[in-house]
Amino acid sequence: MGVAHYDWTDYYDIVSNGLEHDIEFYTELAGNVGGPVLDLGCGTGRISIPVARTGTNVVGVDSSGRMLEKARMKAKLMKVEDKINFVEGDMRTFELRQVFSMAMIPYRSFLHLLTVKDQMIALRQIRKHLSEEGLLALNIFVPTIRSLYEQDEKSSTRGIYEIPGSDDRLVVWDYTRYDHFQQIAEIIRQYERVDSSGVVLQRVVAPFHIRYIYPAELHHLLRLVGFSIVGRYGDFKKGTFGPESTELVIVAKNLRFEG
Ligand SMILES: C[S@@+](CC[C@H](N)C(=O)[O-])C[C@H]1O[C@@H](n2cnc3c(N)ncnc32)[C@H](O)[C@@H]1O
């Protein structure tokens, strides 16, 4: 069973365009290691499909059947369906009879794991599916005291988006509430489809939870499970990770095989 928020796949694709240069970053890394590549929390294939278009074989795993349905449709349209296998599964429990040169968890999907135990279980499961020299790449946002304080119990507009093939617009609101003891954010996302005269045609309330993680915490977690960090960046152009960074991009490899 997936996160219900991801049942709204068309709205997801309009709103969730990723982060600057994230597609290029993951595609280049996948190209350097060669295939096959495992995309965890692959969603509608935003990263899997561009990677497959470079000729690399991809297996995309996601817990949402609806996201995968759309991913398969998009892969077919882009004529890469023979390069990608989309599998419904949970990143904590998936079992594939295959090892990969690289696993990736783009677009902060790792934060959907809400306890340290689940994070460790997932990382161990991923490690089992990697070749000796296999890489794990992922990105998370960097929580700051200020943003955690300022966003708490507030509503904000995430944006107003054109709806392709229609004159309607999509107005998206987020209400965020934190439990700082558990490091959990509850985000209540509201999509409003509004026609050109301003009438609200549809209102969808789609809540979801994430567990925010501090950079040092992720470092320790990876190390504990047997990964060693080989790349740490503050953006997808491999900029230095520093005090002003809003994103943490990590590349790790199996500790046992560290060169
Ligand atoms: C933020 S979206 C990212 C989708 C895609 N990677 C992208 O970049 O657009 C997070 C995805 O993770 C999936 N997900 C959440 N929890 C999961 C879990 N435990 N195992 C596998 N997928 C999960 C959701 O269904 C959703 O498709």
The ligand as a Tripos MOL2 file, in Angstrom:
@<TRIPOS>MOLECULE
LIG
   27    29     1     0     0
SMALL
NO_CHARGES

@<TRIPOS>ATOM
      1 C1          8.5680   12.5380   -3.9860 C.3       1 LIG1
      2 S1          7.9890   11.1730   -4.9140 S.3       1 LIG1
      3 C2          9.3810   10.9440   -5.9840 C.3       1 LIG1
      4 C3          9.0270   10.2790   -7.2890 C.3       1 LIG1
      5 C4         10.1530   10.2530   -8.3320 C.3       1 LIG1
      6 N1         11.3570    9.6150   -7.8260 N.3       1 LIG1
      7 C5         10.4800   11.6610   -8.7850 C.2       1 LIG1
      8 O1         11.6200   12.0460   -8.6710 O.co2     1 LIG1
      9 O2          9.5670   12.3530   -9.2940 O.co2     1 LIG1
     10 C6          8.1190    9.8570   -3.7500 C.3       1 LIG1
     11 C7          7.7250    8.4940   -4.2710 C.3       1 LIG1
     12 O3          8.1030    7.5170   -3.2930 O.3       1 LIG1
     13 C8          7.0830    6.5320   -3.2220 C.3       1 LIG1
     14 N2          7.2000    5.8780   -1.9080 N.ar      1 LIG1
     15 C9          6.8620    6.3710   -0.6990 C.ar      1 LIG1
     16 N3          7.1640    5.4830    0.2600 N.ar      1 LIG1
     17 C10         7.7160    4.4070   -0.3680 C.ar      1 LIG1
     18 C11         8.2330    3.1590    0.0850 C.ar      1 LIG1
     19 N4          8.2650    2.8490    1.3710 N.pl3     1 LIG1
     20 N5          8.7180    2.2970   -0.8330 N.ar      1 LIG1
     21 C12         8.6970    2.5920   -2.1560 C.ar      1 LIG1
     22 N6          8.2050    3.7660   -2.6390 N.ar      1 LIG1
     23 C13         7.7340    4.6630   -1.7510 C.ar      1 LIG1
     24 C14         5.7890    7.2830   -3.4680 C.3       1 LIG1
     25 O4          4.7500    6.4200   -3.8750 O.3       1 LIG1
     26 C15         6.2300    8.2970   -4.5270 C.3       1 LIG1
     27 O5          6.0230    7.8130   -5.8160 O.3       1 LIG1
@<TRIPOS>BOND
     1     1     2 1
     2     2     3 1
     3     2    10 1
     4     3     4 1
     5     4     5 1
     6     5     6 1
     7     5     7 1
     8     7     8 2
     9     7     9 1
    10    10    11 1
    11    11    12 1
    12    11    26 1
    13    12    13 1
    14    13    14 1
    15    13    24 1
    16    14    15 ar
    17    14    23 ar
    18    15    16 ar
    19    16    17 ar
    20    17    18 ar
    21    17    23 ar
    22    18    19 1
    23    18    20 ar
    24    20    21 ar
    25    21    22 ar
    26    22    23 ar
    27    24    25 1
    28    24    26 1
    29    26    27 1
@<TRIPOS>SUBSTRUCTURE
     1 LIG1         1 GROUP 0 **** ****
